[in-house]
Amino acid sequence: MIFRSIRFKIVFWNAILLTLALVVCGTLAYKSLKWNLYRNLDDLLMSRATGIRASVETYWEIEKQEALDKGVHPGAFSKINNINFTRIARHWVEVESDKPELLNIIVQIFDGQGTLLVSSADAAKWPGIVPLSPGLRVPIDGRFEDVHIATRPGQQVNMRSFIIPVHESGQIAYTIRLITPLSDVMAHLVQLKVILFCVLPLVILVIGIVGVFLAGVSFDPISRMIVAINRITSKNLRTHIDVPATGDEIERLATTFNAMLDRVNDDFLARQRFIQDISHEIKTPLTIMRGSMEVALKKARDQQRYEKILQDSLEQIARMTRIVETLLVLARFDNHEVALQIGRFDLHETAQRVMEDIRVLADEKHIVMDCRAAMPVEIEADEAQIKNLLLNLLDNAVKYTPVGGAVSLSIGSHGAMACLEIKDTGIGIADKDIPHVFERFYRADGPGIKEKGFGLGLSLVKSIVVAHHGRISIACPSQGGTVLSIQLPLHG
């Protein structure tokens, strides 16, 4: 289980990435140190070779000047295959090769054909030094080589060599070779290897332990959240988990989870209330039907009495059917299963037709109905759903408006929205009821309310408005009545 935890994965992958980073950095450090050591050694050998060449040339010029003073012909002073130059080179080695700046450096001087003329005394310590290859071509600015000298069977010493030719009249007069052991370079590189191989695992181990500790500290709020979440059931959905003041994703996670709990709790309460309300709504007509039938079965009744019982039962069945049908429509809206049949139509004309259908009910209560629009307002929407919306709103307005009242419907537009407003002179809605009027099965109570519906009409209206990406609001002016405002997009 621990290997699947986020804490382990973070520490593990951090350790892997850290190891790779340290390996790359260690490799680069090793390569950089090696390159710098070799470069410094090569600069030293080149500097010493340049100094040796200048010193030998000085010896030669002194010898040449002395010979000229004695009357020797100048043509005899060529360094190429000259026994006098060989003598001077040996003399220089005997005198100059023991100087401190040539410590641990083997000096060899070869003639133009690659034959060894003289070597410094240190060369005797390394009998395995290979002479120059005949016909070896060396650039005028010299060449560096790695030399491997066997000291005993199965063992060898790594050395660095620098070869530089000295030309005269377009030919190689002599060649200088310097050889020095790479022991100091290898010692530094080995020391760095030891540091890297010893320190890197220790660093990774320490950082891993610290990472485990920090991961534990970082994930401790989540562990507490998990414990708190496990205690939450359907009976204590209002319980909130503690929000850590970390200012990071964990705090946002706790805040989001608490908000989700609120939504789940609201939905759970709504479903409970829905079940209770639907049970009540269906239980009432079922009780009426059962009572009527029990009365009819107790003794024989005349035909009119049986017809009355059947008629009452049909009314109750129709009531339950309307409730169920409305609930099914609302459920389809909730699940986004309603496919709107979008089309262009004049909202004013549609509203007038719906108002004509409602006018029959209004005339019974002597209610004046008025529908007006400053100009044609065409919208792209589902006309059947908009008719259903208007039918519910106008039916409510007539139902809760007293005899002799008035209901008006005005239509206009503002920007990209069609505006629809329904006013009535009815009993109005109490302030405490306004926030709940769009809830299912919610029915306001009041002394002036004589007729009560199912409490589903305004819920259906809001679902239709939301499905069309519109807005709906309701207000009750101080002078009485109700004003219901709807905004729908002009274009679908």
N, C-alpha and C positions, 0 to 999 in steps of 0.2 A: 504493500500500500504506500509506503514511504517513497518508493521509487517513482510512483505516479503523481506525487504531489508537486504543485507548482514550485514550492520552496526548494525541493530537491532538484527539479529541472533547472531553475534559475542558477543555483549554486553550481550544478554540474556543468552547464553550458558556459557559465562565466569562467569556471576553472579551465575548461577546454580552450576557450578563446584566450584566456590569460597565458596558458601554456604555449599556445601557438605564437602569441605576440612576443613572449619572452624568448622563445626559440628563434624567431626571426630576428629580434633585436640582438640576441647573443651571437647569432651567426654573422650579422652585419658588423657587430663590434669586433669579432674575431677576424673577419676579412679585412676590416679597416685597419686594425692593429698590424696585421701581417703585411699589408700593403705599405703602411708607414714605416715599419721596421726595415723592410726590403729597400724602400726608397732611400731611407737614411743611410743604410749600408752601401747602397749603390753610389750615392753621392760621395760618401767617404772614399770608396775605392777609386772613383773617377778623379776625385781631388788629389788623392795620393799618386795615382798614375800620371796625372798632369805635372805634379811636382817632381816626380822621378824623371820624367822626360826632360823637363827644364834643367834639372840638376845634371843629368848625363850630358846634355847638350853643352852645359857650361864647362864641365870637365873636358869635353872634346874640343871646345873652342880654345881653352887655355893650352891644351896640348898642341893644337894646330898653330897657335900664335908662337909658341916656343920653337916649333919646327921651322916656321917661316923665318924667324929671326936667325936661325942657323943656316938658312939658305936652301932649305928643301923646296922642291918645286910644288906649287899649289895643287897640281893635278893629282898628287899622291894622297891627298886628304879626302878620300871618299869613304864613307862608312860602310859601303856595300862590300862584303867579303874582305874586310880589312883587319889584319891581325892586330894593328894598333888599336882599333876600336874595341876588339875583344879584350885587350889588356886594360883599356880604360873602363869598360863595363865591369870587369872583375874587380878593378880597383874601387870603383864606386860602391859595389856591393859590400866589399870588405869594410869600407869606411862609413857608409851612410845607412846600411840596412838595420843597424842596431839602434837607431834613434827611437825615442818613445812613440812618435807618431806612426811608426811602422810596426808597433807591437802586435803580435798575432797575425801579421800579414806576411805571406810568403811572396817574395819578389823573384820573378824569373825573366831573363832577357834572352830572346831568340834572335838568330840572324834572319836574313831575308828569306831563306829556304825553310825556316822552321826548326833549325838545329839549335838545341839549347846551348847557350854560351855560358851562362852563369846562373846560379840560384842562391838565394839567401840561406843562412845557416839553418833556419827553421824548416827548410824543405826536407832535411834529413829525417825529421820526425814523421814524415808522411811518405813512406816509400811507395805507396800506391798511387801517387800522382801520375796521371797519364800525360805524356808529352803532347805537344801540338801535332795535329794530324797534318801530313804533308799536303801542300796545296790548299790549306784552309783559307777561306776567303773571309776577311774581317772588314766590316765597314770602317771608313776613315775615322768616324767618331767613336769606334770601339763597340764591343759586344759583351753582354753579361750572360753568364751560364751558371747553372747549378751543377756542381761536381760531387759525385758520390765516390768516396775513397774507402776501399776495403782495408780494415785494420786487422781483423782476424776472421777466420772462417765463420760466415753467417752474420758478421757485424760490419757496419760501414758508418762513416761519418759524412754528414752533409756539409758541403762547403760552397761558398759563392766565389765565382771567378769573373775577372774583368780583363779583357784582352783589347789592346789598342795598338795599331801599327804606326810606325814612324816612317814617313816617305822622304825620299831624296831623288830628285830628277825623275819623278814619276814612277819610281820603284820603291819597294819596301826595303828600307835600310835595316831595320830591326823591329822586333815586336816585344812589347812589355806585357807580362801577365802577372796579375795580382790575385792571390787566393787567400781567403780568410775563412775560418770555421763559422758555421751558423749556430754555434752553441748558445750564444747570448739571445739570438732571435728565437731559437727553439725554446729556450728557457722561459722567455716572456710569454710565448704562445702556450706552452704547457701550463704555466701559472694561470693564465686566463681561462684555459680549459678547466682546470681544477676549480677555479672560482665559479665558473658557469655551472659545472655539473654538481657542485656542492650547494651553491647558494640558490640556484633556480628552484630545485625541489623544495628547499626550505621556505623560500618566498611563496611558492604555490601553496604549500601546506598551511602557512600562517594566514595567507589571504583567504584560503578555503575555510579555515576555522572562523576567521572574522566574518566571512560571507555568510556562513551558517548562522552566526549570532545575529548579524544585521538582518538576514532574511526572517529569522524568528521574531525580531523586534518589529519589522515591517508588516509581517503577516499576523501578528498578535491581534490587531483589531478585527481582522477577518475571522480568526478563530473564535473570538468573542461573539461576532455577528452570527457565525454558524450555530453556536450554542443557543443564542437568543432566538434564531429562526426556528430551530428544532422545537422550541417550546410553544410556537404559535400554532393554534388549531382554529377550527371554524368557530370556536366559542370565544376566542380572544383575538379576533382579527384587528381590533383597535390598538392592540399592543404594538408599540414602535420599538425598533432596536436603537440603541445608543449610537449617535452620529459622532465619530471621532473628529476632533478639530485638527485634522492633518493637512487640510487644504489641497489634497491630491485626489487621485482617482478613487481611493478607498472611501473618502468622505462623500464624493459624488455617488458612489455605489450605494452607500447607506441611505443617503437622501432619496435616491431614485427608488430604492426598495421600500422605504417608508411611504413614498408617494404611490407606489404600486399597491401596497397594503391598503391604503385609503381607497383606491379605485376598486380593489377586490372586495373590500368591506362594503362599499357603496353598492357594488353590483350584487353582492351576496344578500344585503338587506333588501335591495330592489326585487331580487328573485323571491325572497321570502314573502315580501309584501305582495308581490304578484301572485304567488301561490295562494296566499290567504285571501286576496281580493277575488281571484277567479273562483276559488272554492266558495266564497260567500255569494258571488254573483250567480253561480250555477246552482248552488244549494237552495237559494230562495225559490226560483221557479220550479225546481224539482220537488221541494216541499209543498208548494201550492198544488202542483199536479198530483202528487201522492195523496194529499188531503182530499182533493176533489174526487179522486177515484175511490178512495176508501169510503167516502160518504155515499157515492153512487152505488157501491156494492153492498152497503148495509141493508138496503131494502129497495124494492122496486120503485122506479121513478117514472114520471110521464116523459113523453118524447121531448118536450121543450126543455126539461131539466137536463136530460142527457145531451141535447144539442148545446146547451149552455156550458156544460162541463167540457165537452169536446172543443168548443170554441175557445174557452179559457186555456185549455191545454195547448192548443195550436198557437195561441199568442205567446205562451211561455216558451214553447219550442222555437218560435221565430225570434224571441228575445235572446235565447241561448245561441241560436245560429248566428245572429248579428254579432254577438260578443266574440264567438269563435272565429268568424270570418275577419273581423277587425284585428283580432290578435294575430291571425295568420299573416295578414298584410303587414302588421308592424314587425313581426318576426322576419319576414322577407326583407323589409327595409334594414333591419338590424344586421342581417347577414349579407347585405349588399346583393341580394338575389333579384331585385326588381330591375328589369331591363327597361329603361325609359325610352319611349318612342318619341324621339325629338322631332319636332316640326315647327314651322313658322306659322303664327296665327296672331290675330288682333286680340289683345287681352281685354279690351273694352267690350268687344262683341261677345266674347265668351262669358264675361261677367254678366252682361245683360241677359243672356239666355239662362244662366243659372238663377238670376234674380227673378225671372219670370216663373221658374219652377217653384221658388220659395214664396212667391207673392200670394199663393193660395193660402198658406198658413198665416201670412201677415194680414191678409184681409179678414180672417176670422177674428183677429184681435184689433182690427182697425189701426194697424201700424203702417205709417207712411214709409215707403222705400224709395230710395233715390240712387241712381248710378250715373256718375258723370266723369268725363275725361276731357282735358283741355285739347288733346289731339290724339290721333290714333297711336297706340303704343303696341308695336309688334315685338314679340319675343320668340325665342327659340326654346321650346320646352315640350314636355309631354302634356298635351291638351287634356287628356282624360284625367291625369293626376291633378292638374290645376283645377279642373271642374270639381273634382272630389274635395279639394282644399276649400274652394269657395262655397261649396254646398255645406260643409261642416261649419264653417265660420258664420255664414248667413243663418243657418238653422239655429246655432247657439244664440246669435244676436236676437233673433225673433223669439226664441224660447224664453230668454231672460229679460225681455223688454215688456213692460206692462202694457195694458190696453191703452191705445191712443198715443203710443210712443212713436219713435222714428228710428229708422236704420238707414245710414248713408254709406255709399261706397265710392271712393274717389281714386282715380288712376292717373298716374303721371310718370315722369322719368327724371332721373338725375344722374348725369354722367353715363356710365355703362350699365346702370341698374334701372329696372322698372319698379316703381313705387306704388304700392297698393295699401289703402287705408280704409278700415271699416270702423265706423262710429255708431254707437247706439245710445239711447237714453234709458238704458236699463238700470238694474239695481247696482251695477258695478261689482268690483271684487275687493275684498278686504286686503289691506297691505300685507298681512301675514300669509295670505293665500297666493299672492302674485308669484313668488319664487317657485311655487309647486304646481301651477296650473297646467304645465306641460307634462307632468308625471302621469304615468298610467294609473287609472282607477282613482285618481285624486279628484275629489268633489268637494267644493267649498260649501260650508254651512253658513246659513244666515237666516234672519227672520223673513227676508223677502223672497227666499228661494222656495218655490213651490214644486217646480219640476226638476227632477234629477235624472241625468243620463247615466251612461256607464263609466264616464270619466276617461274615455279613450279618444274622443274627437280631437282635442287639441294635441294629444300625443301623435296622432296620425298626421295632423296638419304640420307639426314641426318636422316629422320624418320626411314629408314630401318637400318641404322647404330646404332641408339639409341636403336631400338627394339632388336638388337643383342648384346647390352651392349658393343658397340665398340666406337671408337673415330674417328673424321674426322677433317682435317685441310686443309687450302689452303694457298699457298704462291706464290708470283710472283718474281722470281730472277731478279737481275739487268740486266742480259743479255737478258731478254725477255722471253715470254712464261708463262706457268702456271704449278705449281706442286701441285697436290692434293694427300694427304696422308690419308690412312685409316688403322685403326687397328681393327681387329676382334678377339675375343677369339677363340683359337684353339678348345676348348671343349665347347659344348653348355651349 
